[in-house]
Amino acid sequence: MEFKTPEQEISRFRGRVLAASMFVFFCFGLLVARFVWLQVIRHDYYSTRAEDNRISLVPIVPNRGLIVDRNGLVLARNYSAYTLEITPGRVKDLDATIDSLAGIVDIQPKDRKRFKKLLEESKTFESLPIRNRLTDEEVARFVAQRYRFPGVDIKARLFRQYPEGEFASHVLGYIGRINDKEKSRIEEDEDRAANYRGTEHIGKSGLEQSYEDELHGTTGFEQIEVDAGGRAVRSLARTPPVPGRKLVLTLDSQLQKIAEAAFGSRRGALVAIEPGTGGVLALVSKPTFDPNLFVDGIDPQNWDALNNSPDHPLIHRAIYSSYPPGSTFKPFMALAALMTGKRTPSQAISDPGYFWFGGHQFRDDKKGGHGSVDMAKSIIVSCDTYYYSLANDMGIDSIARTLGQFGLGSRTGLDIGGEATGVLPSPEWKKKRFKKPELQKWYAGETISVGIGQGYNNYTMLQMAHATATLAAGGVMYKPHLVKYVQDPRTNEKRVIEPEPIKTIPIKPEQVKVIHDAMVGVNKFGTGARAFAGAPYVAAGKTGTAQVFSLKGGKYESHKLGERLRDHALFIAFAPAEAPKIALAILVENGGFGAESAAPIARQVLDYYLLGKVPEGAAPEQPGAE
């Protein structure tokens, strides 16, 4: 056993003390370093976190912008209504409270479902609606028993309203509750996500959707001090919201109403455009629907009625549905013939009532034919044989190349979504359209049908009106638009949507005059004469009839066919012919002949726009007109 001297014991003790001291100082150094890190280096970060825990931002939803027509008629507005609201942080038992409230006001399962969804997305101190649009009687019943419900109150909120109901519903569109897909898209943009805090609705279709950013406005915020339990203590500051901008349209509401009424119960579409600006004066799709049904979520009964209707009222026929243009295609074919040098105005054919090609007889609508037919007569009497021959001489490539300049088969760029492309047929289009090699080949016989606006031809009424406006303007094409200007409601500053010339098609004035004069002849002594008899202005037009199904050699007799198997009726026009102010295209689904169903609608529309004449009721059909 080894004995240590006192000096050794003291040395060993001092070493232990030194080691312990160094450990203590090391630990103290760590504490100091952590203190410096937290209190100095990371001071701003943790100070902000602490402030965030003490202060919360409550969004203040802005008023949505108004939509008015060119004369100031309000088409979409906001109105105030009472809502029953709950502040969850001030209620002990939410379910029991809602059950008790249901005995006073009508609270449906859909109201509970919506409230729970809002609760998941909100703070407990935010006031959330459990029932919207309370009646005066419901307000009075609750107020009498308010003392029983701490944390529940009546508040006024703004709701979207379309005061004209079904009028111009496809143009305006509607707003609806933000769904999960839209929410995800909003959250992809941090700034946009912040601006949509507290917002429950978004534009779903029409102008409400395409001008959503303009109409929504800028969300305001209120700084609320909260306690450790998340309950509001006091308001510290408030940043007011910026209301959405007002849309002033090119649309003429009275013209739109007259056009819609002119259809009566018939299905179809009408587009009217100012040739010199591209401003859309009327954009009709029949039947219509009531956009007010969608604002707070459409009920199952109304949704089934709209969605399962054989008339498909939710489809925007003017811009989404495409149709064969029938004989309304002929003025453009004639102009293409002049532009390419394939015909002169005086060059005539002898029409026996048919055209033979490849062993197949392509018939004219008039048995025995029209005799000698030059270009003007071919348009006035709508001679099919003339255009069978012309299409064969021009060839499909030349037809597609020349008529494509008028925007046929292309989207116009109208400032609402949902526009279809249509089909201007060509060999290239057919190769893309069909997958099987045997279907991709273009046959010469197919060109013959294209010449009279049948075959693969399919265009929207917007495209036909756009092309007609371009023809009326002598080849100057303007981009069609519905919004005239956007206005800031605070400063009244306007952002004007200037008329935008897209291009000028190289047409000689004398070529344009030939077509204009022939279309005037249509309404003076041709297929449109009956509808425009006695008109105090000169209108240029062209009737059309588009086949819905093949007769396979039989004679077309509309009264023997089911209503939905009858031909579509079409009409294009512009007026006054000498200085066009309006150009339009009309389609009446299964309306029969264009002169019978579509031309009378055009007469009512032009009579109002040019003369201020208000018609009485729907446009009458004219049986026997062709």
C-alpha positions as CSV (number, residue, x, y, z in Angstrom):
1,M,0.0,0.0,0.0
2,E,1.4,3.3,-1.2
3,F,1.1,6.4,1.1
4,K,0.9,9.8,-0.5
5,T,2.5,12.8,1.0
6,P,0.5,15.9,2.0
7,E,2.0,17.7,-1.0
8,Q,0.8,15.1,-3.4
9,E,-2.7,15.2,-2.0
10,I,-2.8,19.0,-2.3
11,S,-1.5,18.8,-5.9
12,R,-4.1,16.2,-6.8
13,F,-6.9,18.3,-5.2
14,R,-5.8,21.4,-7.0
15,G,-5.9,19.5,-10.4
16,R,-9.5,18.4,-9.7
17,V,-10.5,21.9,-8.7
18,L,-8.9,23.2,-11.9
19,A,-10.7,20.6,-14.0
20,A,-14.0,21.3,-12.3
21,S,-13.5,25.1,-12.7
22,M,-12.7,24.7,-16.4
23,F,-15.9,22.6,-16.9
24,V,-17.9,25.2,-15.0
25,F,-16.5,28.0,-17.0
26,F,-17.1,26.0,-20.2
27,C,-20.7,25.5,-19.3
28,F,-21.1,29.1,-18.3
29,G,-19.5,30.1,-21.7
30,L,-22.1,28.0,-23.5
31,L,-24.9,29.7,-21.6
32,V,-23.4,33.1,-22.4
33,A,-23.0,32.2,-26.1
34,R,-26.6,30.9,-26.2
35,F,-27.7,34.1,-24.5
36,V,-25.9,36.2,-27.1
37,W,-27.3,34.1,-29.9
38,L,-30.8,34.5,-28.7
39,Q,-30.8,38.0,-27.4
40,V,-28.4,39.7,-29.9
41,I,-27.9,37.8,-33.1
42,R,-31.5,36.3,-33.3
43,H,-33.2,39.2,-31.5
44,D,-35.2,40.4,-34.4
45,Y,-36.4,37.0,-35.4
46,Y,-37.6,36.0,-31.9
47,S,-39.0,39.4,-31.3
48,T,-41.1,39.1,-34.4
49,R,-42.2,35.6,-33.4
50,A,-43.3,36.9,-30.0
51,E,-45.1,39.8,-31.6
52,D,-46.8,37.4,-33.9
53,N,-48.0,35.4,-30.9
54,R,-49.4,38.5,-29.4
55,I,-50.8,40.1,-32.5
56,S,-52.8,38.4,-35.2
57,L,-53.9,39.8,-38.6
58,V,-57.6,39.5,-39.4
59,P,-58.4,39.9,-43.1
60,I,-61.0,42.4,-44.3
61,V,-62.5,41.2,-47.6
62,P,-62.8,44.0,-50.2
63,N,-66.1,44.8,-52.1
64,R,-66.1,43.1,-55.4
65,G,-66.1,45.5,-58.5
66,L,-69.3,46.3,-60.3
67,I,-70.1,45.3,-63.9
68,V,-72.1,47.8,-66.0
69,D,-73.0,48.0,-69.7
70,R,-72.0,50.8,-72.0
71,N,-74.9,53.0,-70.8
72,G,-74.3,52.5,-67.1
73,L,-76.9,49.8,-66.4
74,V,-75.7,47.7,-63.5
75,L,-75.4,44.0,-64.4
76,A,-73.5,42.7,-61.4
77,R,-73.4,44.4,-58.0
78,N,-73.1,43.7,-54.3
79,Y,-75.9,44.1,-51.7
80,S,-75.9,44.0,-47.9
81,A,-77.7,41.2,-46.0
82,Y,-77.7,40.0,-42.4
83,T,-75.7,36.9,-41.4
84,L,-75.7,34.9,-38.2
85,E,-72.1,34.6,-37.1
86,I,-70.2,32.7,-34.4
87,T,-66.8,33.7,-32.9
88,P,-65.5,30.2,-31.9
89,G,-63.0,31.5,-29.3
90,R,-65.9,32.9,-27.3
91,V,-68.1,29.8,-27.4
92,K,-67.6,26.9,-25.0
93,D,-69.5,24.2,-26.8
94,L,-69.9,24.9,-30.6
95,D,-72.1,21.9,-31.5
96,A,-74.5,22.5,-28.6
97,T,-74.6,26.2,-29.5
98,I,-75.4,25.5,-33.2
99,D,-78.1,23.0,-32.2
100,S,-79.7,25.6,-30.0
101,L,-79.5,28.2,-32.7
102,A,-81.2,25.8,-35.1
103,G,-84.3,26.1,-33.0
104,I,-84.5,29.8,-33.6
105,V,-83.3,30.2,-37.3
106,D,-83.2,27.6,-40.1
107,I,-79.8,26.0,-40.2
108,Q,-79.4,23.3,-42.8
109,P,-76.8,20.5,-43.0
110,K,-75.1,22.4,-45.8
111,D,-74.7,25.4,-43.5
112,R,-73.1,23.3,-40.8
113,K,-70.8,21.7,-43.4
114,R,-69.7,25.1,-44.7
115,F,-69.1,26.4,-41.1
116,K,-66.9,23.5,-40.2
117,K,-64.8,24.0,-43.3
118,L,-64.4,27.7,-42.5
119,L,-63.5,26.8,-39.0
120,E,-60.6,24.6,-40.2
121,E,-59.2,27.5,-42.2
122,S,-59.7,30.3,-39.7
123,K,-58.5,31.6,-36.3
124,T,-60.8,31.1,-33.3
125,F,-61.2,34.8,-32.8
126,E,-62.5,35.4,-36.3
127,S,-66.3,35.7,-36.7
128,L,-67.6,33.0,-39.1
129,P,-71.1,32.9,-40.7
130,I,-73.3,29.9,-39.8
131,R,-76.3,31.3,-41.8
132,N,-76.4,33.8,-44.6
133,R,-79.2,36.1,-45.7
134,L,-81.4,36.0,-42.7
135,T,-85.0,37.2,-43.1
136,D,-86.3,40.1,-41.0
137,E,-88.3,37.6,-38.9
138,E,-85.3,35.4,-38.2
139,V,-83.3,38.5,-37.2
140,A,-86.0,39.5,-34.8
141,R,-86.3,36.0,-33.2
142,F,-82.5,35.9,-32.6
143,V,-82.2,39.4,-31.2
144,A,-84.9,38.6,-28.6
145,Q,-82.8,35.7,-27.3
146,R,-79.3,37.0,-28.0
147,Y,-78.5,36.9,-24.2
148,R,-78.4,33.1,-24.4
149,F,-75.6,33.0,-27.0
150,P,-72.3,34.7,-26.0
151,G,-70.0,34.8,-29.0
152,V,-72.9,34.8,-31.5
153,D,-74.0,37.9,-33.2
154,I,-75.8,39.4,-36.2
155,K,-73.6,41.1,-38.8
156,A,-74.1,42.7,-42.2
157,R,-72.1,41.3,-45.1
158,L,-72.0,42.0,-48.9
159,F,-73.3,39.4,-51.3
160,R,-73.0,39.3,-55.1
161,Q,-76.2,39.8,-57.1
162,Y,-77.1,39.8,-60.8
163,P,-80.1,42.1,-60.8
164,E,-81.2,41.3,-64.3
165,G,-81.4,37.6,-63.5
166,E,-81.0,35.4,-66.6
167,F,-80.1,38.3,-68.9
168,A,-76.6,38.0,-70.5
169,S,-75.8,35.2,-68.0
170,H,-73.2,33.6,-70.3
171,V,-71.4,37.0,-70.7
172,L,-71.3,37.8,-67.0
173,G,-70.7,34.3,-65.8
174,Y,-71.0,33.9,-62.0
175,I,-69.0,33.6,-58.8
176,G,-69.0,30.6,-56.5
177,R,-67.2,29.2,-53.4
178,I,-63.5,28.6,-53.8
179,N,-62.9,24.9,-54.3
180,D,-59.7,22.9,-53.3
181,K,-58.3,23.1,-56.8
182,E,-58.6,26.8,-57.0
183,K,-57.3,27.2,-53.5
184,S,-54.1,25.2,-54.4
185,R,-53.6,27.4,-57.5
186,I,-54.0,30.6,-55.4
187,E,-51.5,29.3,-52.8
188,E,-48.8,28.8,-55.5
189,D,-48.4,32.6,-55.5
190,E,-47.5,34.0,-52.1
191,D,-48.8,37.5,-52.8
192,R,-52.1,36.2,-54.3
193,A,-52.6,33.9,-51.4
194,A,-52.3,36.8,-48.9
195,N,-54.7,38.8,-51.0
196,Y,-57.3,36.0,-50.9
197,R,-57.2,35.5,-47.1
198,G,-60.8,35.6,-45.8
199,T,-62.2,35.4,-49.4
200,E,-64.8,32.7,-49.9
201,H,-65.8,33.3,-53.5
202,I,-64.1,33.6,-56.9
203,G,-65.1,34.1,-60.5
204,K,-66.1,30.8,-62.1
205,S,-67.0,31.7,-65.7
206,G,-67.6,34.6,-68.1
207,L,-66.3,38.1,-67.2
208,E,-66.4,37.2,-63.5
209,Q,-63.6,34.7,-64.2
210,S,-61.6,36.4,-66.9
211,Y,-61.4,39.7,-65.0
212,E,-61.1,38.2,-61.5
213,D,-57.9,40.1,-60.6
214,E,-59.6,43.4,-61.5
215,L,-62.9,42.7,-59.8
216,H,-61.5,41.2,-56.6
217,G,-59.7,44.2,-55.1
218,T,-57.1,44.2,-52.4
219,T,-57.8,42.6,-49.0
220,G,-57.4,44.8,-45.9
221,F,-56.2,43.7,-42.5
222,E,-56.9,44.5,-38.8
223,Q,-54.3,44.0,-36.2
224,I,-55.8,42.2,-33.2
225,E,-54.0,41.7,-29.8
226,V,-54.7,38.2,-28.4
227,D,-54.1,36.5,-25.1
228,A,-52.4,33.2,-24.4
229,G,-55.6,31.4,-25.1
230,G,-56.0,32.9,-28.6
231,R,-58.9,35.2,-27.6
232,A,-59.1,38.7,-28.9
233,V,-58.2,41.5,-26.4
234,R,-58.3,44.7,-28.5
235,S,-57.8,46.1,-32.0
236,L,-54.4,47.8,-32.5
237,A,-54.5,49.0,-36.1
238,R,-56.5,48.7,-39.3
239,T,-55.6,48.8,-43.0
240,P,-58.8,49.3,-45.0
241,P,-59.4,47.1,-48.1
242,V,-59.3,48.5,-51.6
243,P,-62.5,47.7,-53.5
244,G,-62.4,45.9,-56.9
245,R,-62.4,47.9,-60.1
246,K,-65.6,48.5,-62.1
247,L,-65.9,46.9,-65.6
248,V,-67.7,49.1,-68.2
249,L,-68.7,47.0,-71.1
250,T,-69.2,47.6,-74.8
251,L,-72.4,45.6,-74.5
252,D,-75.7,47.4,-75.2
253,S,-78.1,45.9,-72.7
254,Q,-81.2,46.9,-74.5
255,L,-79.9,45.5,-77.8
256,Q,-79.0,42.3,-75.9
257,K,-82.5,42.1,-74.3
258,I,-84.1,42.5,-77.7
259,A,-81.9,39.9,-79.3
260,E,-82.6,37.4,-76.5
261,A,-86.3,38.0,-76.6
262,A,-86.3,37.6,-80.4
263,F,-85.3,34.0,-80.1
264,G,-88.4,33.3,-77.9
265,S,-88.2,29.6,-76.8
266,R,-85.8,28.7,-79.6
267,R,-82.2,27.6,-79.0
268,G,-79.3,29.4,-80.7
269,A,-76.7,32.1,-80.6
270,L,-76.2,35.7,-81.8
271,V,-73.1,37.9,-81.9
272,A,-73.2,41.6,-82.9
273,I,-69.9,43.5,-83.3
274,E,-69.0,47.1,-84.1
275,P,-66.9,46.7,-87.3
276,G,-64.8,49.8,-86.6
277,T,-63.7,48.9,-83.1
278,G,-64.3,45.2,-82.4
279,G,-66.6,46.1,-79.5
280,V,-69.1,43.4,-78.9
281,L,-72.6,44.9,-78.8
282,A,-74.5,41.7,-78.1
283,L,-73.5,38.2,-77.2
284,V,-76.5,35.9,-76.9
285,S,-76.7,32.2,-76.1
286,K,-80.1,30.7,-75.7
287,P,-81.4,29.3,-73.5
288,T,-79.9,31.2,-70.6
289,F,-79.7,30.5,-66.8
290,D,-79.8,32.5,-63.6
291,P,-76.3,33.1,-62.3
292,N,-77.7,34.0,-58.8
293,L,-78.3,30.3,-58.3
294,F,-74.5,29.7,-58.1
295,V,-73.4,32.4,-55.7
296,D,-73.7,30.4,-52.5
297,G,-73.6,27.0,-54.1
298,I,-76.4,25.7,-56.3
299,D,-78.9,23.3,-54.7
300,P,-79.2,19.8,-56.2
301,Q,-82.6,20.3,-57.7
302,N,-81.6,23.4,-59.7
303,W,-78.3,21.8,-60.7
304,D,-80.0,18.7,-62.0
305,A,-82.5,20.8,-63.9
306,L,-79.7,22.8,-65.6
307,N,-77.2,20.0,-66.1
308,N,-79.7,17.3,-67.4
309,S,-81.8,19.6,-69.6
310,P,-81.8,18.5,-73.2
311,D,-81.4,22.2,-74.2
312,H,-78.1,22.4,-72.3
313,P,-78.5,26.0,-71.0
314,L,-75.1,26.1,-69.4
315,I,-73.3,25.8,-72.8
316,H,-72.2,29.1,-74.2
317,R,-73.4,28.5,-77.8
318,A,-72.0,31.8,-79.1
319,I,-68.3,31.1,-78.4
320,Y,-68.1,27.4,-77.5
321,S,-70.4,25.5,-79.9
322,S,-69.4,25.3,-83.5
323,Y,-71.7,24.7,-86.5
324,P,-71.4,24.3,-90.2
325,P,-71.9,27.8,-91.7
326,G,-74.0,26.6,-94.7
327,S,-74.5,29.2,-97.3
328,T,-73.3,32.1,-95.1
329,F,-69.9,30.8,-96.2
330,K,-70.5,31.7,-99.8
331,P,-69.7,35.4,-99.7
332,F,-66.3,34.5,-98.3
333,M,-65.8,31.9,-100.9
334,A,-66.6,34.4,-103.6
335,L,-64.2,37.0,-102.2
336,A,-61.5,34.3,-102.0
337,A,-62.1,33.6,-105.7
338,L,-61.6,37.3,-106.5
339,M,-58.5,37.5,-104.3
340,T,-56.9,34.4,-106.0
341,G,-58.0,35.3,-109.5
342,K,-60.1,32.1,-109.9
343,R,-63.2,34.1,-110.9
344,T,-64.1,37.5,-112.2
345,P,-67.4,39.2,-111.2
346,S,-68.9,38.7,-114.7
347,Q,-67.7,35.2,-115.2
348,A,-70.8,33.0,-115.3
349,I,-71.6,29.3,-115.3
350,S,-74.7,27.4,-116.6
351,D,-76.4,25.8,-113.6
352,P,-78.4,22.6,-114.5
353,G,-79.2,22.0,-110.9
354,Y,-76.3,19.7,-110.1
355,F,-72.6,19.3,-110.4
356,W,-71.0,16.0,-111.4
357,F,-67.7,15.0,-109.8
358,G,-66.1,11.6,-109.6
359,G,-69.2,9.8,-110.6
360,H,-71.2,11.5,-107.9
361,Q,-74.0,14.1,-108.4
362,F,-73.8,17.1,-106.0
363,R,-77.3,18.6,-106.2
364,D,-78.4,22.3,-106.0
365,D,-81.4,23.1,-103.8
366,K,-83.4,24.2,-106.9
367,K,-84.5,21.5,-109.2
368,G,-83.6,22.4,-112.7
369,G,-81.0,24.9,-111.6
370,H,-80.7,28.7,-111.8
371,G,-79.7,29.0,-115.4
372,S,-76.8,31.4,-116.1
373,V,-75.2,32.4,-112.8
374,D,-72.5,35.0,-112.3
375,M,-70.9,35.9,-108.9
376,A,-73.5,38.4,-107.7
377,K,-76.4,36.1,-108.6
378,S,-74.6,33.1,-107.0
379,I,-74.8,35.0,-103.6
380,I,-78.3,36.5,-104.1
381,V,-80.0,33.2,-105.0
382,S,-77.5,31.1,-103.1
383,C,-76.6,28.8,-106.0
384,D,-74.8,25.7,-104.7
385,T,-73.6,24.6,-108.2
386,Y,-71.6,27.8,-108.6
387,Y,-69.7,27.0,-105.4
388,Y,-69.3,23.3,-106.1
389,S,-67.5,24.3,-109.3
390,L,-65.5,27.1,-107.6
391,A,-64.3,24.9,-104.8
392,N,-63.1,22.3,-107.3
393,D,-61.2,25.0,-109.2
394,M,-59.7,26.6,-106.1
395,G,-58.6,23.4,-104.3
396,I,-58.7,22.9,-100.6
397,D,-55.3,24.4,-99.9
398,S,-56.2,27.7,-101.5
399,I,-59.5,27.8,-99.8
400,A,-58.0,27.2,-96.3
401,R,-55.2,29.6,-96.9
402,T,-57.4,32.5,-98.1
403,L,-60.3,32.1,-95.8
404,G,-58.0,31.5,-92.8
405,Q,-57.1,35.2,-93.1
406,F,-60.7,36.1,-91.9
407,G,-60.1,34.2,-88.6
408,L,-62.2,31.2,-89.5
409,G,-60.9,28.2,-87.7
410,S,-59.0,30.3,-85.1
411,R,-59.8,31.7,-81.7
412,T,-60.6,35.4,-81.9
413,G,-59.0,36.3,-78.6
414,L,-62.3,37.6,-77.0
415,D,-61.7,38.6,-73.4
416,I,-63.7,35.8,-71.8
417,G,-62.7,32.1,-71.6
418,G,-64.2,29.0,-73.2
419,E,-63.8,30.0,-76.8
420,A,-63.7,27.0,-79.3
421,T,-61.3,26.9,-82.2
422,G,-63.7,25.7,-84.8
423,V,-62.6,23.8,-88.0
424,L,-61.3,25.4,-91.2
425,P,-60.7,22.0,-93.0
426,S,-57.4,21.3,-94.8
427,P,-55.3,18.2,-95.5
428,E,-53.0,19.2,-92.6
429,W,-56.0,19.5,-90.3
430,K,-57.2,16.1,-91.3
431,K,-53.9,14.4,-90.7
432,K,-53.9,15.8,-87.1
433,R,-57.6,15.0,-86.5
434,F,-57.6,11.3,-87.4
435,K,-55.2,8.6,-86.2
436,K,-55.9,5.9,-88.8
437,P,-53.8,6.4,-92.0
438,E,-56.8,5.5,-94.2
439,L,-58.8,8.4,-92.6
440,Q,-56.0,11.0,-92.9
441,K,-56.0,11.2,-96.7
442,W,-57.8,14.2,-98.2
443,Y,-60.2,13.3,-101.1
444,A,-61.0,15.8,-103.8
445,G,-64.7,15.1,-103.4
446,E,-64.5,16.5,-99.8
447,T,-63.5,19.8,-101.2
448,I,-66.8,20.1,-103.1
449,S,-68.8,20.1,-99.9
450,V,-66.5,22.6,-98.3
451,G,-67.4,25.1,-101.0
452,I,-71.0,25.4,-99.8
453,G,-70.1,25.6,-96.1
454,Q,-70.8,21.9,-95.3
455,G,-68.4,19.0,-95.0
456,Y,-65.9,19.4,-92.2
457,N,-66.6,23.2,-91.9
458,N,-67.4,24.2,-88.3
459,Y,-67.3,27.7,-86.8
460,T,-68.6,29.5,-83.8
461,M,-71.0,32.4,-84.3
462,L,-68.3,34.6,-82.7
463,Q,-66.0,33.6,-85.6
464,M,-68.7,34.2,-88.2
465,A,-69.6,37.6,-86.7
466,H,-65.9,38.5,-86.5
467,A,-65.3,37.5,-90.2
468,T,-68.5,39.5,-91.2
469,A,-67.3,42.6,-89.3
470,T,-63.9,42.3,-91.1
471,L,-65.7,42.0,-94.5
472,A,-67.9,45.0,-93.6
473,A,-64.8,47.0,-92.7
474,G,-63.1,46.3,-96.0
475,G,-60.6,43.8,-94.7
476,V,-59.6,45.7,-91.5
477,M,-59.8,43.2,-88.6
478,Y,-60.2,44.3,-85.0
479,K,-59.8,42.1,-82.0
480,P,-63.3,41.6,-80.5
481,H,-63.7,42.7,-76.8
482,L,-66.4,43.0,-74.2
483,V,-64.8,45.4,-71.8
484,K,-64.7,49.1,-72.9
485,Y,-62.7,50.3,-69.9
486,V,-61.8,49.4,-66.3
487,Q,-62.4,52.1,-63.7
488,D,-60.9,52.6,-60.2
489,P,-63.9,53.3,-57.9
490,R,-61.8,55.6,-55.6
491,T,-60.0,57.8,-58.2
492,N,-62.3,57.2,-61.2
493,E,-59.1,56.6,-63.2
494,K,-59.9,54.6,-66.4
495,R,-57.9,52.0,-68.1
496,V,-59.4,52.1,-71.6
497,I,-59.3,48.9,-73.8
498,E,-58.3,50.6,-77.0
499,P,-59.6,49.1,-80.3
500,E,-56.8,46.8,-81.5
501,P,-56.5,46.3,-85.3
502,I,-55.1,42.8,-85.7
503,K,-54.3,43.1,-89.4
504,T,-55.6,44.4,-92.7
505,I,-56.3,41.7,-95.2
506,P,-55.1,42.6,-98.7
507,I,-58.4,43.0,-100.5
508,K,-59.0,45.5,-103.3
509,P,-61.8,48.0,-102.8
510,E,-63.5,46.9,-106.0
511,Q,-63.5,43.3,-104.8
512,V,-65.1,44.3,-101.5
513,K,-67.7,46.3,-103.4
514,V,-68.7,43.2,-105.5
515,I,-69.4,41.2,-102.4
516,H,-71.1,44.1,-100.5
517,D,-73.4,44.8,-103.5
518,A,-74.3,41.1,-103.8
519,M,-75.2,40.9,-100.1
520,V,-77.3,44.0,-100.4
521,G,-79.1,42.2,-103.2
522,V,-79.8,39.2,-100.9
523,N,-82.0,41.5,-98.7
524,K,-83.5,43.5,-101.6
525,F,-84.6,40.7,-103.9
526,G,-82.9,37.5,-102.8
527,T,-83.3,35.0,-100.0
528,G,-83.5,37.7,-97.3
529,A,-85.9,40.0,-99.1
530,R,-89.0,38.9,-97.2
531,A,-87.5,39.6,-93.8
532,F,-86.2,43.0,-94.8
533,A,-89.2,44.2,-96.8
534,G,-89.8,47.9,-96.1
535,A,-86.6,48.5,-94.2
536,P,-85.7,52.2,-94.3
537,Y,-82.0,51.4,-94.3
538,V,-79.9,49.3,-96.6
539,A,-78.6,46.1,-95.0
540,A,-76.2,43.5,-96.5
541,G,-76.9,39.9,-95.6
542,K,-76.7,36.2,-96.4
543,T,-79.0,33.4,-95.4
544,G,-77.7,29.9,-94.6
545,T,-79.0,26.5,-93.8
546,A,-76.8,23.9,-92.3
547,Q,-77.6,20.2,-92.5
548,V,-77.8,18.3,-89.2
549,F,-77.9,14.9,-90.6
550,S,-77.6,13.3,-94.1
551,L,-80.9,12.7,-96.0
552,K,-79.2,10.0,-98.1
553,G,-80.8,11.1,-101.4
554,G,-84.2,11.9,-99.9
555,K,-86.0,15.3,-100.1
556,Y,-85.8,17.6,-97.1
557,E,-89.2,18.1,-95.6
558,S,-88.9,19.8,-92.2
559,H,-92.5,19.1,-91.1
560,K,-91.8,15.3,-91.4
561,L,-88.7,15.4,-89.2
562,G,-88.3,15.5,-85.5
563,E,-87.5,19.0,-84.2
564,R,-83.9,18.2,-83.3
565,L,-83.2,16.6,-86.7
566,R,-84.2,19.7,-88.7
567,D,-81.5,21.9,-90.3
568,H,-79.9,24.8,-88.5
569,A,-80.9,28.3,-89.7
570,L,-78.2,30.9,-90.1
571,F,-77.9,34.6,-91.1
572,I,-75.0,37.1,-91.3
573,A,-75.5,40.8,-92.0
574,F,-74.1,44.3,-91.6
575,A,-75.7,47.7,-91.8
576,P,-76.0,50.3,-93.0
577,A,-74.3,48.8,-96.0
578,E,-72.7,52.1,-97.1
579,A,-71.1,52.8,-93.7
580,P,-71.5,49.7,-91.4
581,K,-72.1,50.3,-87.7
582,I,-73.0,46.8,-86.8
583,A,-72.2,43.3,-88.1
584,L,-73.8,40.2,-86.8
585,A,-74.1,36.4,-87.1
586,I,-77.1,34.4,-86.0
587,L,-77.8,30.7,-85.6
588,V,-81.2,29.1,-84.7
589,E,-80.7,25.5,-83.8
590,N,-83.0,23.2,-85.9
591,G,-84.7,26.4,-87.2
592,G,-84.9,25.2,-90.8
593,F,-84.1,27.8,-93.4
594,G,-82.1,30.8,-92.5
595,A,-84.6,33.2,-94.2
596,E,-87.4,31.5,-92.3
597,S,-86.0,31.7,-88.7
598,A,-82.7,33.6,-88.5
599,A,-83.3,36.6,-90.8
600,P,-86.4,37.9,-88.9
601,I,-84.3,37.9,-85.7
602,A,-81.7,40.0,-87.5
603,R,-84.3,42.4,-88.7
604,Q,-85.5,43.1,-85.1
605,V,-82.0,43.6,-83.9
606,L,-81.0,46.0,-86.7
607,D,-84.3,47.9,-86.5
608,Y,-83.6,48.6,-82.8
609,Y,-79.9,49.5,-83.2
610,L,-80.4,51.7,-86.3
611,L,-83.9,53.1,-85.7
612,G,-84.5,52.7,-82.0
613,K,-87.6,50.5,-82.8
614,V,-88.5,48.2,-79.9
615,P,-90.3,45.1,-81.2
616,E,-93.2,43.3,-79.5
617,G,-92.2,39.8,-78.5
618,A,-90.2,37.2,-80.3
619,A,-89.3,37.5,-84.0
620,P,-92.0,35.6,-86.0
621,E,-91.0,32.7,-88.2
622,Q,-91.7,33.1,-91.9
623,P,-92.7,29.7,-93.3
624,G,-92.0,29.2,-96.9
625,A,-88.9,31.6,-96.9
626,E,-85.7,29.9,-98.2
